[in-house]
Amino acid sequence: MNMSPKHQQGLTFISLVFTLGIVASFVLLALKIGPIYLDHSKVVGTLAGLKETADIEKLSEAEIRRSLNRRFNINSIADITQDDITVTKRGKYLKVVIEYEVVRKIIGNLSVLVEFNDVIEVGQE
C-alpha cells in the first residue's frame, strides 16, 4: 500500500520529544535568568531614587553607601556588595557607580554570567 505524503500527518515520537526538550531548555533558561534582570531593574530604580533625593550632593560617602544599603535590603537585593559600589565626590559633583556580576548555575557544570554597570551623576564637575 503506497501512501501519498498528503495523507500523513502529525509528529513522530522522537520529533515530539526533541521539540519538548528544546522548549523545556528555553523555559529553564528563562526561569534562571529572569530573576537576575528583575533584581537589576530594582537596582536601577534604587539609583534613580537616590538621584532624586534632595541635597544628595551634601551627603558624605558613608551616608550615601548607608542609604544604598538600606534600599537594597528593602528590595531584597543580595547580589551587590560594598566593593561593587564606587562613590566619587568632588565639591557639588557626585558620581555613583555600581558594577557587579551575577553567576547562576543552570545545570551540571553549565553556568550563566551576567555583568551590569550602572552610573548616576549629580551636579557639575
C-alpha positions as a Markdown table, in Angstrom:
| # | Residue | x | y | z |
|---|---|---|---|---|
| 1 | Met | 0.0 | 0.0 | 0.0 |
| 2 | Asn | 1.6 | 3.2 | -1.2 |
| 3 | Met | 0.5 | 6.3 | 0.9 |
| 4 | Ser | 1.0 | 9.7 | -0.5 |
| 5 | Pro | 2.6 | 12.4 | 1.7 |
| 6 | Lys | -0.6 | 14.4 | 2.0 |
| 7 | His | -2.3 | 11.6 | 4.0 |
| 8 | Gln | 0.5 | 11.5 | 6.6 |
| 9 | Gln | 0.2 | 14.0 | 9.4 |
| 10 | Gly | 1.5 | 14.5 | 12.9 |
| 11 | Leu | 4.8 | 14.2 | 14.7 |
| 12 | Thr | 6.8 | 11.1 | 15.4 |
| 13 | Phe | 7.5 | 10.3 | 19.0 |
| 14 | Ile | 11.2 | 11.2 | 18.6 |
| 15 | Ser | 10.5 | 14.6 | 17.0 |
| 16 | Leu | 7.9 | 15.3 | 19.8 |
| 17 | Val | 10.5 | 14.5 | 22.5 |
| 18 | Phe | 13.1 | 16.6 | 20.7 |
| 19 | Thr | 10.7 | 19.6 | 20.4 |
| 20 | Leu | 9.6 | 19.3 | 24.0 |
| 21 | Gly | 13.3 | 19.2 | 25.1 |
| 22 | Ile | 14.1 | 22.4 | 23.2 |
| 23 | Val | 11.1 | 24.1 | 24.7 |
| 24 | Ala | 12.0 | 22.9 | 28.2 |
| 25 | Ser | 15.6 | 24.1 | 27.9 |
| 26 | Phe | 14.3 | 27.6 | 26.9 |
| 27 | Val | 11.9 | 27.7 | 29.8 |
| 28 | Leu | 14.7 | 26.6 | 32.2 |
| 29 | Leu | 16.9 | 29.3 | 30.9 |
| 30 | Ala | 14.2 | 32.0 | 31.3 |
| 31 | Leu | 13.5 | 30.8 | 34.8 |
| 32 | Lys | 17.1 | 31.1 | 35.8 |
| 33 | Ile | 17.9 | 34.4 | 34.0 |
| 34 | Gly | 14.6 | 36.3 | 34.5 |
| 35 | Pro | 15.1 | 36.9 | 38.2 |
| 36 | Ile | 18.5 | 38.4 | 37.6 |
| 37 | Tyr | 17.1 | 41.0 | 35.3 |
| 38 | Leu | 14.2 | 41.7 | 37.8 |
| 39 | Asp | 16.8 | 42.4 | 40.5 |
| 40 | His | 18.7 | 44.6 | 38.1 |
| 41 | Ser | 15.6 | 46.7 | 37.5 |
| 42 | Lys | 15.3 | 47.2 | 41.3 |
| 43 | Val | 19.0 | 48.3 | 41.3 |
| 44 | Val | 18.2 | 50.8 | 38.5 |
| 45 | Gly | 15.2 | 52.0 | 40.4 |
| 46 | Thr | 17.2 | 52.4 | 43.6 |
| 47 | Leu | 19.8 | 54.5 | 41.8 |
| 48 | Ala | 17.1 | 56.7 | 40.2 |
| 49 | Gly | 15.6 | 57.2 | 43.7 |
| 50 | Leu | 19.0 | 58.1 | 45.1 |
| 51 | Lys | 19.4 | 60.7 | 42.3 |
| 52 | Glu | 16.0 | 62.2 | 43.2 |
| 53 | Thr | 17.0 | 62.6 | 46.8 |
| 54 | Ala | 17.1 | 66.3 | 47.9 |
| 55 | Asp | 20.6 | 67.7 | 48.5 |
| 56 | Ile | 22.3 | 64.4 | 47.7 |
| 57 | Glu | 25.5 | 66.3 | 46.9 |
| 58 | Lys | 25.8 | 67.4 | 50.5 |
| 59 | Leu | 25.8 | 63.8 | 51.9 |
| 60 | Ser | 29.0 | 62.1 | 52.8 |
| 61 | Glu | 30.2 | 59.0 | 51.0 |
| 62 | Ala | 29.4 | 56.9 | 54.1 |
| 63 | Glu | 25.8 | 58.3 | 54.2 |
| 64 | Ile | 25.3 | 57.5 | 50.5 |
| 65 | Arg | 26.6 | 53.9 | 51.0 |
| 66 | Arg | 24.3 | 53.5 | 54.0 |
| 67 | Ser | 21.3 | 54.8 | 52.1 |
| 68 | Leu | 22.0 | 52.4 | 49.2 |
| 69 | Asn | 22.5 | 49.6 | 51.6 |
| 70 | Arg | 19.1 | 50.2 | 53.2 |
| 71 | Arg | 17.4 | 50.5 | 49.9 |
| 72 | Phe | 19.0 | 47.2 | 48.7 |
| 73 | Asn | 17.9 | 45.5 | 51.9 |
| 74 | Ile | 14.3 | 46.7 | 51.5 |
| 75 | Asn | 14.3 | 45.4 | 47.9 |
| 76 | Ser | 15.9 | 42.1 | 48.9 |
| 77 | Ile | 18.9 | 42.6 | 46.6 |
| 78 | Ala | 21.7 | 40.3 | 47.8 |
| 79 | Asp | 24.0 | 40.3 | 44.7 |
| 80 | Ile | 25.7 | 43.6 | 45.4 |
| 81 | Thr | 28.4 | 44.1 | 48.0 |
| 82 | Gln | 30.1 | 47.3 | 49.2 |
| 83 | Asp | 33.0 | 46.5 | 47.0 |
| 84 | Asp | 30.8 | 46.8 | 43.9 |
| 85 | Ile | 29.8 | 50.4 | 44.8 |
| 86 | Thr | 32.1 | 53.3 | 43.9 |
| 87 | Val | 31.3 | 56.8 | 45.1 |
| 88 | Thr | 33.2 | 59.8 | 43.7 |
| 89 | Lys | 32.6 | 63.1 | 45.4 |
| 90 | Arg | 34.2 | 66.4 | 44.4 |
| 91 | Gly | 32.5 | 69.6 | 45.7 |
| 92 | Lys | 29.0 | 69.6 | 44.4 |
| 93 | Tyr | 29.7 | 66.8 | 41.9 |
| 94 | Leu | 28.7 | 63.2 | 42.8 |
| 95 | Lys | 29.1 | 60.0 | 40.8 |
| 96 | Val | 27.9 | 56.7 | 42.0 |
| 97 | Val | 28.9 | 53.6 | 40.0 |
| 98 | Ile | 27.6 | 50.1 | 40.7 |
| 99 | Glu | 29.4 | 47.5 | 38.8 |
| 100 | Tyr | 28.7 | 43.9 | 39.6 |
| 101 | Glu | 28.3 | 40.5 | 38.0 |
| 102 | Val | 25.9 | 37.6 | 38.8 |
| 103 | Val | 26.7 | 33.9 | 38.2 |
| 104 | Arg | 23.9 | 31.4 | 38.3 |
| 105 | Lys | 24.2 | 27.7 | 37.8 |
| 106 | Ile | 22.0 | 26.4 | 35.1 |
| 107 | Ile | 22.5 | 22.6 | 35.1 |
| 108 | Gly | 25.6 | 20.5 | 36.0 |
| 109 | Asn | 28.7 | 22.5 | 35.3 |
| 110 | Leu | 26.9 | 24.9 | 33.0 |
| 111 | Ser | 26.5 | 28.4 | 34.4 |
| 112 | Val | 25.5 | 31.8 | 33.1 |
| 113 | Leu | 27.4 | 35.1 | 33.9 |
| 114 | Val | 25.6 | 38.4 | 33.7 |
| 115 | Glu | 27.5 | 41.7 | 34.1 |
| 116 | Phe | 26.0 | 45.1 | 35.0 |
| 117 | Asn | 27.4 | 48.6 | 35.1 |
| 118 | Asp | 25.1 | 51.4 | 36.3 |
| 119 | Val | 26.1 | 55.0 | 36.8 |
| 120 | Ile | 24.4 | 58.2 | 38.1 |
| 121 | Glu | 25.9 | 61.6 | 38.1 |
| 122 | Val | 24.6 | 64.6 | 40.0 |
| 123 | Gly | 25.9 | 68.2 | 39.9 |
| 124 | Gln | 28.6 | 69.9 | 37.9 |
| 125 | Glu | 32.2 | 68.7 | 38.0 |
